[in-house]
Amino acid sequence: MKLLKELCETYGAPGFEDRIREIYRREMAPLVDRIETDGIGNVIAIKEGSTDSPVKVMVAGHMDEIGFVVKHVDDNGFLRLSPLGGFDAKTLIAKRVCVRASSGEDLIGMIGSKPTHIMTPEDRKKMPTVPELFVDVGLDGPAARETIEIGDSVTLHQSFSQNGNRVTCKSMDNRVSIYTLIEATKRIDNPNVSAYLVATSQEEVGLRGAMTASHRIEPDCGIAIDVTLACDTPGAKPDEQISALGGGVAIKVHDSSSISCPQLVRFCRELARAKDIPFQMEVLTRGGTDAGGIQRGGSAVPAITLSVPCRYVHTVVETVDVPDLQATIDLLVEFLNRAHEVDLSY
């Protein structure tokens, strides 16, 4: 879990993924034939097949985490934020953030709010909104403006923790995918497949990296690795569960960005059964993954998502089950070692 800890604790808001790129290149360099980086910041690690016409498979996992940019620094040094990705504002109150300042410093700040002691009854009933929140970095106005520029990136700040089989941190969404791509690459051994393992940029703001990478690669098929909602917690009805921690890798049927290729769904399900890999089926009615971007590639690409169940998505306590993560790695390896056998015809 040392690598996953490093990935999760490293900062990388959409469009500001440079530190994750460095880790991905470092880990992938000994494992692949070459690494390319495109103009939007995708990192494409390529493990070539050796047959005359290997099947080209794109695997995408997004590097970015939900974050913000600074949009205003007031006279007292407090920051206002513009979101990059989807937030539930009530989960942000009293959280720590990291401001990656243009000065080169990483400044730890606090998201502040009015104390309950001075709230009116109307204040207590009102849900906060992101524009109402402010960040206190402990600097006065002149010092803050000298250190921080409009447009500097901001991400949530939280340390990694493990309790038994459960690990929790910020940005499990989607650093588990980067971890999965790296670990799976160590076990790929199929001369009939060329694997294009893409750490994508800017997924949280519209699947942008996956779409541009798919246009560039023009794969025969694609797989997105991401988290999915594990609503196996008090207050959720059984039909709202989506997935459960400890249930294995989730094979996605559809979400709001893509309908998984039925042939790929069947193939992955049969592989999981044949190899005794724990799995569950996933239907997510709201939310999307890089599979939606892959499908929209220039050659109209059949795609699917393999998901790691995750509790408390888009918070600083995102939680996954290590055996579920291992099942995701195992199924991805089995797929890449058999991908040339898939019949994708309609």
N, C-alpha and C positions, 0 to 999 in steps of 0.2 A: 504493500500500500504506500510505500515511500514515494513512488512516482505519481500516484493519484493525489496524494497530499500536496506535492509540489504544484501539480497542475491546478488544483482547486484553489490553493492559497495565492496563486499568481493572478495579477490583475489583467483584464483584457475586455474592455467594453467594446461594443460593435464599432468597427473601424479603427480600433486602437489595440489590435491583437498582437503587437510586435513581440511581447515577451513570451506568449504562447508559441508563436512561430519559431522562436529560438529553441525552445524545448523540443518541439516536434522535429525540427531539422536535426538537432543533436541526437535524438533517439532513433530516428529513421535512417540516418546516413549509413550506418553499417549494415542495414537490412535490405536495402533496395538498390536498383541499378542506377537510378538518377532521381534528382529532386528539382522540380521547377516551381517558380513563384510567378503568379500573374499580376496584372495591374490593379486588381482589387484587394490583393493580399492573400488569396488562396495559396496554400502550399500543397503541391501535388507530388506525392512520393510514388514512384513507378517501379513495379516489379514485373519485368517483362517475361512473357511466356516464350518458349523456345521452339514451338512447332511452327509450321508454315503460316497458319492463319489462326492464332490464338483468339479466344473470345475476350473481348475487352469489357471489363467490369469496373465501374466506378463505385467506390465506397466513400461516403461523405459523413463527416462528423464535424459539427461546427465548433470553432474555437471560442467564439464570443460568449459573453455573459451579459445579462441585462445590466444597464448602467445609465449614466447621465453625462451631459456636458454642462459646464458652468455657463449660465446665460447672463448673470448679473452679479456684481460685487458691490454691496452698498457702503455707505459712508462709515458704518460701524464694523465692516469686515465680514458681515454675514453673506453667504452665497445663496443664490437662487439657481434652480436646476431645470434643465430640459431633458426629459426622459428619452432613453434609447432602449425601447422594448417595453413590455407590459408589466406594470406594477400595480399591486393592491396597496394603496397609500397607507392603510392602517397598519400594515406589517413593517412600515419604515420608521415609525415613531421611536425615538430613543435608540436608534441603531448607529453603529459606527460606519464611516465610509473612508475611503482613501481617495484623496485628490492627487492625481498625477500632474503636478504643476509644471508649467513650461520652464520654470527655473531649474528643473531637474530633481526637485525634491518630491518625495511622497509624503503628503501631509495627512495625518489621521484627523478626521473631523467627526462631529456628532450631529445627527439630525435632531433639531430641537423642536419643542412645542411649548405652548402655554401651560404652566402647571395647573393641575386640577383645582388647586386651592383658590385660584382667581378666575376660574371659568364660570360663566353664567350657566343657568340650566339649559339655555338654548345651545351654548357652546358644547356642553356634554353630549347632547343628542346628535350633533352634526358630525358626519364622517369627514376626515381630512382629505384634501386633494393634493396632488404633487405640487402644483404651483404655489400652494400655501406653505409648503415646507421650506425650511432653511437649514443651512449647514453652518455650524460654528467650528472654525479651525483655530480658534484661540488667538487670532491676530486682529489688530485694529484696522481701520479702513485703509490708511496709507500703506501699512505693511502687507495687508492682503492683496492690494492692487499691485504692489511691487513684485509679489511672489506668484500670483495666480492670474492667468489670462482668460478672457472669455473664450470658450471652446475647449478648455482643458477637460480631460475625461475624469469621471468620478465613478467608482464602483463600491459596492458593499464590502465590508471588512469583517472577516470571521475566520477563526482558526479551525483546522480539521480535527475531528475527534472520532474515535472508534470504540464501540461498546459491543463486544462479541462479534456477531456477523454484520452488525449495522455500522455504517460510516456516515458521517454528517458534516456538512460544510456549506458555504456559499458555492455557487457555480458548479455543483454536481451536474447541473444543466448548463453546459453539456460536456464538461471535461471528462466525464465517463466515456464519451465517444472517442476522444483523443487517446485515452488510455486503451480502449478496446482496439483501435486501429493499430497501435504500436504493438500490443501483445499478440494480436492475431497475425501480424506480418511475420513474426518470429516462427510461425508454424505453417505458413503457406508453402505448399510444395506441389504445384500443378503446372507442368509445362504447357498445358492447353489453355491457360488463362493468363492474360496480362492484367494485373491488378493496378488500378489507379486509385490510390488511397489519399483522399483529399481532406485536409484540415481546412474547412471553409470559413469564410469571413462573412459577417453581417447577416447571419441567419435570423437573429432576433428582431431585425427591422425589415424583414420581407424576403428571406431566402435568397438574398442577392448573390452571395458567393457560389452557392450550388448551381444556380441558373447559369452564371457566366462560365463556370467550370465545365458544366455539361455541354454547353455550346462548343467549348474548346476541345474537349476530349472526344465527343460523339461516341459514347460507349454503346455496347450492345444491350446492356442492362445496368441497373444501378440499385444500390442499397444505401439507405440512410440509417445511421446509428444515432439514437437520441434517447432521452428519457420519456416516460409517459406518466400520467397521473396514477398514483396509488392512493385511492380514496378508501382504503380499508381501515378507516378510523371512525371513532364515535361520531354519530350524527349523519353519516352517509348511508343512504339506502342501498341494498344489495345491487340494484340495477344502476346505481351511480358509481360503483366501485372502480370501473375501468380496468384496473389491475390490482394485484396484491403483492406486497413484499413477501418473498419466499416462494412465490409461485413459478419462478423461472423467467426466462426471456419472454417478452411479449411480441407476438407476430401480428403486425398491424393489418387489419382488413381495410380500414379507411379512417381518415380524419378530415378536417375542413380544407386541407390543401391538396390532398391526393386520394385516389382510390388505388390501393395496391393492385398490381398485376395479379390476376387470379392464378395464373400458372406459377408465379413465384411464391404466392401464399401456399399453394398445395405442395410445391417442392420443399419449401422450408419446413412445413409441418411434417411431411413424410421423413425428411432428414432427422428432425428432432426426435420423432418416434423411433426411427431405426437406430439412432445413436444414444437413446435413453437420455436425451438432454431435456431437462424440465422446461416446459413452455406453457404459455397461456395465450389465448386469442384476445386481440385488442380492437375495440371499436371506440374511437375518440371523436365525439361529435363537435368539439370545439378545440382548435389548436392545430398546428401543422408542423411539418419537419422538412428537411432538405429533400426528401423524396419528391415533394411538389416542385422544387426547383429542378431536380434531375429530369423529371418527366417533361418539362418544358424546354429541354435542350433542343438544338436544331434538328436532330434526327428523330424526335418523338420517342423517348426512351421508356421501356417498361421498367417499373421501379417498385420498391417495397421498403418498409421501415421495420427494423428490429429494435425494440425498445427495452430499456432498463426501467423497471418500475421505480418510481420515486415519490416519496411523501413530501408534502409542503413545498411544491414547486414554486419557483420565483420568490423564495425567501432565503434568509441566511442559514436556515437549518434544513436544507434539502437533504433527504435521507434515503440511502439505498442499501440493499442487502447484497453482501459480497458474493454469495452463491448465485444470485440472479445475474450479477455482472459477469461472473465466470461462465454462466450458461450462454450469455450473449456472445462472449468471445468464442466459445466452443462452436456455436451454431454458425457464426460468421466464418470460422475456419473451415468447417465442413462444407459450407456453401461454396467458398472460393476454391476448394479442392475438388468440387464436383460441378461447377457452374457450366462447364462445356456440355453437360448432359441435359440441360434444361431445354425443353421445347417451348419456345416463345411465340410460336405461330398462332394466328387467329383463323 
